[in-house]
Amino acid sequence: MNRAPDLTVRREDGAELSTLVWQLPHLMRCVSTAAVGGGFSECAWVINAQVVSGYHRKDLDEHGAQIAAAVGLSGAGVVMLTAVDVRAHHIAEHEGAHVTATVGVRVPTWAADPAFESASMRNTPSPAGTINVVASVPQPVAAAGLVNLVATITEAKCQALADLAVPGTGTASDAVTVLCPLDGEIESFGGPRSLWGARVANATYDAIVAGLRESRDGSARC
């Protein structure tokens, strides 16, 4: 999957919301942390959809199906959500690894934060903003390697945030989706010193840094 996503606008509750759509030429192996279609799957499409600021819906599967239908899709896929206007997306490529990131850090947070240990804080809706990453590699990767790629992408995200002095490891709603082919010689590893892990990490870093810099310039729509 080495082409840019399609960009479309859908209307929802009277608002115009931007939507990135990847219609895959064939089924691909996928691992995702997204709330809709997440986990391991074979998927035909991926969506990164803007939602309204202050979003608090709980019926995410139903809403994800509505978003997919609005852009003409059905079947197996992943829906990622963000308050960021996804017209502000950033694409990076490193030796065959492709990454698209939408970067919102209006309210960054630390992963280990005692303030969020109470049940009342856990039930509080996440603030606006999200860093969503969609990555693809051209070689099949074993299940453990795909999980490791998610961790590697997260490490590269944290590195980018640290280098640009963002006070946090991300936001409370960040998501990662990784795609690879179903057929071919399987790569076992996805860590930062593996073949595809190193390449995905570099592409992730570049895409997120570009998004952070655009946001600081005041040109990002988030």
C-alpha positions in Angstrom: 0.0 0.0 0.0 2.2 2.8 -1.3 -0.3 5.4 -2.5 -1.7 8.3 -0.7 -5.2 8.0 0.9 -8.2 9.5 -0.7 -9.6 12.6 1.0 -13.3 13.2 1.3 -15.7 15.2 3.3 -18.8 13.8 5.0 -21.7 15.6 6.7 -22.6 14.5 10.2 -25.0 16.3 12.6 -24.8 19.4 10.5 -21.0 19.5 10.4 -18.6 19.0 7.5 -15.9 16.5 8.6 -12.8 15.4 6.7 -12.1 11.7 6.1 -9.0 9.8 4.9 -9.8 6.6 3.1 -7.5 3.8 2.0 -9.3 1.3 -0.3 -6.8 -1.5 -0.6 -6.3 -3.3 -3.9 -6.6 -6.6 -2.1 -7.0 -7.9 1.4 -4.1 -7.2 3.7 -3.0 -8.5 7.1 -3.7 -5.9 9.7 -3.0 -5.2 13.3 -4.6 -2.1 14.9 -5.2 -0.5 18.2 -8.3 1.4 16.8 -11.5 1.0 18.8 -13.4 0.0 15.6 -12.0 -3.0 13.7 -8.9 -3.2 15.9 -7.0 -6.3 16.8 -5.8 -8.7 14.1 -7.7 -9.0 10.9 -7.6 -9.2 7.1 -9.0 -5.9 6.0 -10.0 -4.3 2.7 -9.9 -0.7 3.8 -8.8 1.8 6.5 -10.5 5.1 7.5 -9.1 7.9 9.6 -12.1 10.1 10.3 -12.5 13.5 11.9 -15.2 13.7 14.6 -16.6 16.7 16.3 -14.7 18.3 19.1 -15.9 17.0 22.5 -16.9 13.6 20.9 -18.3 11.3 23.5 -20.3 8.6 21.6 -20.1 5.1 23.2 -21.6 3.1 20.3 -18.3 3.2 18.3 -19.0 0.1 16.2 -22.3 1.5 15.0 -20.7 4.9 14.4 -17.8 3.3 12.5 -20.2 1.4 10.3 -22.1 4.7 9.6 -18.8 6.4 8.6 -17.8 3.6 6.4 -21.3 3.6 4.7 -21.0 7.4 4.2 -17.9 6.9 2.1 -19.3 3.8 0.3 -17.5 1.0 2.2 -18.6 -2.1 3.9 -17.1 -5.4 5.1 -13.8 -5.8 7.0 -12.0 -2.6 7.8 -10.6 -0.3 10.4 -12.0 3.1 11.5 -9.7 5.5 13.4 -11.2 8.6 15.0 -9.7 12.0 15.7 -10.7 15.6 16.4 -8.0 16.7 14.0 -9.0 17.9 10.6 -7.4 15.1 8.6 -6.7 17.4 5.6 -3.7 18.1 7.7 -2.0 14.7 7.3 1.6 13.9 6.7 3.1 11.1 4.6 6.6 9.8 4.9 8.4 6.9 3.2 11.6 5.2 4.1 12.9 2.4 1.9 9.5 0.8 1.2 7.9 1.6 4.5 5.0 4.0 4.2 3.5 6.0 7.0 0.6 8.5 7.2 0.1 10.5 10.4 -2.5 12.9 11.6 -1.1 14.9 14.6 -3.2 16.5 17.3 -1.5 17.3 20.6 -3.8 20.0 22.0 -3.7 18.2 25.4 -0.7 15.9 25.5 -0.5 13.4 28.4 2.0 11.1 30.0 1.4 7.4 29.8 2.2 6.9 33.5 0.2 9.5 35.3 -1.1 8.8 38.9 -3.8 11.5 38.3 -5.6 9.1 36.0 -5.7 6.2 38.3 -9.1 7.0 39.9 -12.3 5.6 38.3 -13.7 9.1 38.0 -10.8 10.3 35.9 -10.9 7.1 33.7 -14.5 7.8 32.9 -13.8 11.4 31.8 -14.0 11.9 28.0 -10.6 12.3 26.4 -9.7 15.9 25.3 -9.6 17.0 21.7 -6.6 15.8 19.7 -5.1 12.5 18.7 -2.1 11.1 16.9 -3.2 8.5 14.4 -0.6 6.5 12.5 -1.3 4.2 9.5 1.8 2.3 8.4 2.4 -0.3 5.7 5.3 -2.6 4.7 5.5 -4.6 1.4 6.5 -7.9 3.1 4.3 -10.2 5.2 5.2 -10.0 8.9 4.5 -12.6 11.6 1.9 -11.8 14.2 4.5 -11.1 16.9 6.4 -8.9 14.5 3.3 -6.9 13.8 2.8 -6.3 17.5 6.4 -5.3 17.7 5.9 -2.8 14.9 3.1 -1.2 16.9 5.5 -0.8 19.8 8.3 0.5 17.5 5.9 3.1 16.0 5.0 4.2 19.5 8.7 4.5 20.4 9.3 6.6 17.3 6.3 8.8 18.2 7.7 9.4 21.7 11.1 10.2 20.2 9.5 12.8 18.0 7.5 14.4 20.8 10.6 14.5 23.0 12.7 16.1 20.3 10.2 18.8 19.8 9.7 19.3 23.6 6.1 18.2 23.8 5.4 17.5 27.5 3.9 14.0 27.1 4.1 10.6 25.4 1.1 11.2 23.3 -2.6 11.8 23.9 -5.2 9.7 25.6 -6.7 8.5 22.3 -3.7 7.8 20.0 -4.1 4.8 17.6 -1.9 2.8 15.3 -2.7 0.6 12.3 -0.1 -1.5 10.5 -0.7 -3.3 7.2 1.3 -5.9 5.3 0.6 -8.4 2.5 -0.9 -11.8 3.1 1.4 -13.8 0.8 5.1 -14.1 0.5 8.2 -14.8 2.7 7.3 -13.9 6.2 9.5 -11.5 8.2 9.6 -12.5 11.9 10.6 -9.3 13.6 9.4 -5.7 14.0 11.6 -4.1 16.6 13.6 -0.9 15.9 16.7 -2.8 14.7 14.8 -5.2 12.5 14.5 -4.6 8.7 11.0 -3.1 8.6 11.0 -1.9 12.2 13.9 0.5 11.5 12.3 1.7 8.3 8.8 2.2 9.8 10.4 4.0 12.8 12.2 6.5 10.5 9.0 7.2 8.5 6.9 7.5 11.6 9.3 10.0 13.1 9.4 12.1 10.0 5.6 12.2 9.6 5.0 13.1 13.2 7.7 15.8 13.3 6.2 17.3 10.2 2.8 17.4 11.8 4.1 18.9 15.0 5.9 21.6 13.2 2.8 22.4 11.1 0.8 22.6 14.3 3.3 25.0 15.8 3.2 27.2 12.7 -0.5 27.6 13.3 -1.4 26.1 9.9 -2.7 22.7 11.2 -6.5 22.4 11.2 -6.9 20.8 14.7 
